[in-house]
Amino acid sequence: MNFYEQTSSCVSRLSPTEQNLFNYIIKNLHIVKDMSIRDLSEKCFVSTTSIFRLVKKLGYQGYAEFSQALRDTCLLYTSDAAD
């Protein structure tokens, strides 16, 4: 399941801060996929705990699984565009 499929049903339950963070991730997916949780927290001016909470709400076990889903989704859409 790609990132968009995984998260689509969870977005309505996000807090305003989580919504902003989610929007940043969506708009910058190609950059965020390679960021550490600390880098992302600094870029978005939130704590690493806020990011971890978001990741859990989106249905991932942790940040590593979340990052892998982002990378897989980018790869999927890059492959589709090349075909």
Buried (B, 14 or more C-beta within 10 A) or exposed (E): EBBEEBBEEBBEEBEEBBEBBBEBBEEBBEBBBEBEBEEBBEBBEBEBEBBBBBBBBBBBEEBEEBBEBBBBBBEEBEEEEEE
